[in-house]
Amino acid sequence: MVTLRRRVAVIGDVGGHVEHLRSSLASLGVSASSWPHDLIVVQVGDLFGGRDDVAVAELVAPHLEAGRWVQLIGNWELEAVGGSHVTNSNGRTADPAALRVFSEWHRAGMVRRAAALTSSAGVVGVITHAGVSHGFWRADLEGDADGRRVVERLNSMPLSQVARPGQMFGAAAETAPGPIWSSWAESWSWWETPPFAQVHGHSSPWNSYKQQWWDGTPDDLVDHAVANNGHVTFHANPGTLPFISVDPGLWDRSPVNALRPLEFRDAVLT
């Protein structure tokens, strides 16, 4: 496991929006010819989404191969790593050519299910695509309070376990959805004093189109949440470690700067 002490930027769901990804990287000082020496990027998955997926893969590939990009698996990439075929409500699927590239990355050991970040203040955060739900933490991780060890376990579990569906893939009765499919509400509910912080994508209670909470969002959760320009921070109770959704909810006419990285200075990534 590689340990890096750098500026770590976590990028949320890209969904095949290549211009949004270019803008996000430019905000970090990345250009076509340069990459800041102190920067490493973690992308939380759902890199693809049936739009400009091949162009996104071409943009990411050299950075991934150079070791300055950590790629997580999202639900849109599951088919590429031996999981379920995924379509959205309009029948859109990820580009097969991009999925083949992702599959090559997976065979080469260049994609993960989770990463651990230790901030300059010593706070450990678990980064996954969709968040570790309380039910999954209790049942599958046996209440393990060590965030780094949790990440090691997630990266070695069977894919079917970490990709166990919840309410977002037709399994609303599931009490322990996995960190590739768990909705934001499933990931945030039932916690009292989380033992580690979390950063995830996949879903958010914030409607980026209307700039308001989604209709029907549970008050007992959003009363503990703050939306800030594409990031939503939740605290289960005052003073507890945060859960941060970095899913910007991109849509076809989202402003190009909507994919805002979450930056950590002088952090350790494992």
C-alpha positions as CSV (number, residue, x, y, z in Angstrom):
1,M,0.0,0.0,0.0
2,V,1.4,3.4,-1.1
3,T,1.6,6.1,1.5
4,L,1.6,9.7,0.2
5,R,1.7,13.0,2.1
6,R,0.3,15.6,-0.3
7,R,-2.5,17.8,-1.3
8,V,-5.3,15.3,-1.9
9,A,-8.3,16.3,-4.0
10,V,-11.4,14.1,-4.0
11,I,-13.5,14.5,-7.2
12,G,-17.1,13.5,-7.2
13,D,-19.2,11.7,-9.8
14,V,-18.2,12.7,-13.3
15,G,-20.9,10.7,-15.2
16,G,-19.0,11.1,-18.5
17,H,-19.0,14.9,-18.5
18,V,-15.6,15.4,-19.8
19,E,-15.6,19.2,-19.9
20,H,-16.7,19.3,-16.2
21,L,-13.7,17.0,-15.4
22,R,-11.3,19.2,-17.3
23,S,-12.6,22.3,-15.5
24,S,-12.3,20.5,-12.1
25,L,-8.7,19.5,-12.9
26,A,-7.9,23.1,-14.1
27,S,-9.1,24.4,-10.7
28,L,-6.4,22.2,-9.1
29,G,-3.7,23.6,-11.4
30,V,-3.7,20.7,-13.9
31,S,-3.2,21.5,-17.6
32,A,-2.6,19.5,-20.7
33,S,1.1,19.7,-20.1
34,S,1.6,19.9,-16.3
35,W,0.5,18.4,-13.0
36,P,1.3,20.0,-9.7
37,H,4.1,18.0,-8.0
38,D,2.2,17.9,-4.6
39,L,-1.2,16.8,-6.0
40,I,-2.9,13.4,-6.0
41,V,-6.6,12.9,-7.1
42,V,-9.1,10.4,-5.8
43,Q,-12.1,10.0,-8.0
44,V,-15.0,8.3,-6.2
45,G,-16.4,6.3,-9.1
46,D,-19.2,6.9,-11.6
47,L,-16.5,8.2,-13.8
48,F,-18.8,7.2,-16.7
49,G,-22.4,7.7,-17.3
50,G,-23.2,7.2,-21.0
51,R,-22.1,10.6,-22.2
52,D,-18.4,11.3,-23.3
53,D,-17.2,8.2,-21.4
54,V,-14.4,7.4,-23.9
55,A,-13.0,10.9,-23.7
56,V,-13.1,10.8,-19.9
57,A,-11.2,7.5,-19.9
58,E,-8.6,9.0,-22.3
59,L,-8.2,12.1,-20.0
60,V,-7.8,9.9,-16.9
61,A,-5.5,7.2,-18.3
62,P,-2.1,8.9,-18.2
63,H,-2.6,10.2,-14.7
64,L,-3.7,6.8,-13.4
65,E,-0.8,5.1,-15.1
66,A,1.6,7.7,-13.6
67,G,0.3,7.0,-10.1
68,R,-1.1,10.4,-9.3
69,W,-4.7,9.3,-9.7
70,V,-6.6,6.9,-7.4
71,Q,-9.7,5.5,-9.2
72,L,-12.6,4.0,-7.2
73,I,-15.3,1.8,-8.5
74,G,-18.8,3.2,-8.9
75,N,-22.0,1.5,-9.8
76,W,-21.7,2.7,-13.4
77,E,-18.4,0.7,-13.6
78,L,-19.6,-2.5,-12.0
79,E,-20.0,-4.3,-15.3
80,A,-16.4,-3.7,-16.1
81,V,-15.2,-5.5,-12.9
82,G,-17.5,-8.5,-13.0
83,G,-20.7,-6.9,-11.5
84,S,-24.1,-6.0,-12.6
85,H,-25.1,-4.3,-15.9
86,V,-26.4,-0.9,-15.0
87,T,-28.8,1.4,-16.8
88,N,-30.5,4.6,-15.7
89,S,-34.2,5.3,-15.8
90,N,-33.9,6.4,-19.4
91,G,-32.2,3.2,-20.5
92,R,-28.8,4.9,-20.8
93,T,-25.7,2.7,-20.2
94,A,-22.0,3.4,-19.9
95,D,-20.1,3.3,-23.2
96,P,-18.9,-0.3,-23.8
97,A,-15.6,0.9,-25.1
98,A,-14.9,2.9,-21.9
99,L,-16.0,-0.1,-19.8
100,R,-13.4,-2.2,-21.6
101,V,-10.7,0.4,-20.7
102,F,-11.9,0.3,-17.1
103,S,-11.7,-3.5,-17.1
104,E,-8.1,-3.3,-18.3
105,W,-7.3,-0.9,-15.4
106,H,-9.0,-3.3,-13.0
107,R,-7.0,-6.3,-14.3
108,A,-3.8,-4.2,-13.9
109,G,-4.7,-3.5,-10.3
110,M,-5.2,0.2,-10.8
111,V,-8.7,0.6,-9.4
112,R,-10.0,0.1,-5.8
113,R,-13.2,0.0,-3.8
114,A,-12.0,2.4,-1.0
115,A,-9.2,4.6,0.1
116,A,-8.2,6.0,3.5
117,L,-7.2,9.6,4.1
118,T,-5.6,11.0,7.2
119,S,-5.9,14.8,7.4
120,S,-3.2,17.1,8.7
121,A,-5.2,17.1,12.0
122,G,-5.0,13.4,12.3
123,V,-8.6,12.6,11.4
124,V,-9.1,9.4,9.4
125,G,-11.6,9.4,6.6
126,V,-12.9,6.5,4.6
127,I,-13.5,7.3,0.9
128,T,-15.9,5.1,-1.0
129,H,-18.3,5.5,-3.9
130,A,-21.5,5.5,-1.9
131,G,-20.6,5.5,1.8
132,V,-20.4,2.8,4.5
133,S,-23.9,2.4,6.0
134,H,-24.3,1.7,9.7
135,G,-25.9,-1.6,8.8
136,F,-22.9,-2.7,6.6
137,W,-20.5,-1.5,9.3
138,R,-22.2,-3.6,12.0
139,A,-22.9,-6.7,9.9
140,D,-20.0,-6.9,7.4
141,L,-17.3,-5.0,9.2
142,E,-18.2,-6.2,12.7
143,G,-18.1,-2.6,14.0
144,D,-14.5,-2.1,13.2
145,A,-13.5,1.3,14.4
146,D,-10.2,1.5,12.6
147,G,-10.8,3.4,9.3
148,R,-7.6,2.3,7.7
149,R,-8.4,-1.4,8.5
150,V,-11.9,-0.9,7.2
151,V,-10.5,0.3,3.9
152,E,-8.2,-2.8,3.7
153,R,-11.2,-5.0,4.4
154,L,-13.3,-3.3,1.8
155,N,-10.6,-3.7,-0.9
156,S,-10.3,-7.4,-0.2
157,M,-14.0,-8.4,0.1
158,P,-15.9,-10.2,-2.6
159,L,-17.4,-7.7,-5.1
160,S,-20.9,-9.1,-4.4
161,Q,-20.6,-8.0,-0.8
162,V,-19.4,-4.4,-1.3
163,A,-21.9,-4.1,-4.2
164,R,-24.9,-5.4,-2.3
165,P,-27.8,-3.3,-3.5
166,G,-30.1,-1.2,-1.4
167,Q,-33.0,1.0,-2.2
168,M,-31.4,2.5,-5.3
169,F,-31.2,-0.9,-7.0
170,G,-34.5,-2.4,-6.1
171,A,-33.7,-3.7,-2.6
172,A,-35.4,-1.3,-0.3
173,A,-35.7,-3.8,2.5
174,E,-32.0,-4.4,2.6
175,T,-30.6,-3.3,6.0
176,A,-26.9,-3.5,5.0
177,P,-26.4,-2.0,1.5
178,G,-22.8,-2.0,0.4
179,P,-20.6,1.1,-0.2
180,I,-21.1,0.9,-4.0
181,W,-24.9,1.1,-3.9
182,S,-25.9,2.6,-0.6
183,S,-28.0,5.8,-0.9
184,W,-27.0,8.9,1.0
185,A,-29.9,8.3,3.4
186,E,-28.9,4.7,4.0
187,S,-25.3,5.7,4.6
188,W,-26.1,8.5,7.0
189,S,-28.9,6.9,9.1
190,W,-28.6,5.2,12.5
191,W,-25.1,6.6,13.3
192,E,-24.6,8.2,16.7
193,T,-20.9,8.6,17.1
194,P,-19.1,7.5,13.9
195,P,-15.6,6.2,14.6
196,F,-14.2,7.6,11.3
197,A,-15.2,10.4,8.9
198,Q,-16.5,9.5,5.4
199,V,-16.3,11.0,1.9
200,H,-18.5,9.6,-0.8
201,G,-20.3,10.3,-4.0
202,H,-23.2,8.4,-5.7
203,S,-26.1,10.5,-4.2
204,S,-26.9,13.6,-2.3
205,P,-29.9,15.2,-0.7
206,W,-29.2,18.4,-2.6
207,N,-31.0,19.2,-5.8
208,S,-28.3,21.0,-7.8
209,Y,-30.9,22.0,-10.5
210,K,-33.3,23.7,-8.1
211,Q,-30.7,24.6,-5.5
212,Q,-32.7,23.1,-2.7
213,W,-33.1,19.9,-0.8
214,W,-34.9,17.2,-2.8
215,D,-38.6,16.9,-2.1
216,G,-39.3,14.3,0.6
217,T,-35.8,14.5,2.1
218,P,-36.1,13.4,5.8
219,D,-35.9,16.4,8.1
220,D,-34.1,14.4,10.8
221,L,-31.1,14.0,8.4
222,V,-31.0,17.3,6.5
223,D,-31.4,19.2,9.8
224,H,-27.9,17.9,10.5
225,A,-26.6,18.8,7.0
226,V,-25.1,21.8,5.2
227,A,-24.9,22.3,1.5
228,N,-22.0,24.2,0.1
229,N,-21.5,24.6,-3.7
230,G,-21.7,20.9,-4.6
231,H,-20.7,19.4,-1.3
232,V,-23.0,18.4,1.5
233,T,-21.6,17.8,5.0
234,F,-23.6,15.8,7.5
235,H,-22.9,15.4,11.3
236,A,-24.9,12.6,13.0
237,N,-24.7,14.6,16.2
238,P,-23.0,17.9,17.1
239,G,-19.2,17.5,17.3
240,T,-19.1,14.1,15.6
241,L,-17.0,13.3,12.6
242,P,-18.5,14.4,9.2
243,F,-19.9,12.6,6.3
244,I,-19.3,14.5,3.1
245,S,-21.1,13.9,-0.2
246,V,-19.2,15.2,-3.2
247,D,-21.7,14.0,-5.8
248,P,-22.6,17.3,-7.6
249,G,-25.6,15.8,-9.3
250,L,-24.4,16.9,-12.8
251,W,-27.0,17.2,-15.5
252,D,-26.7,18.2,-19.1
253,R,-26.8,22.0,-18.4
254,S,-24.8,22.1,-15.2
255,P,-22.4,25.0,-15.0
256,V,-18.9,23.8,-16.1
257,N,-17.5,24.5,-12.6
258,A,-20.1,22.4,-10.8
259,L,-17.7,19.5,-10.3
260,R,-15.8,21.1,-7.4
261,P,-12.9,19.1,-5.9
262,L,-12.8,18.6,-2.1
263,E,-9.2,19.4,-1.1
264,F,-7.1,18.3,1.9
265,R,-3.7,19.8,2.5
266,D,-0.7,17.8,3.8
267,A,-2.8,14.6,3.9
268,V,-1.8,11.0,4.0
269,L,-3.5,8.7,1.5
270,T,-3.5,4.9,1.8
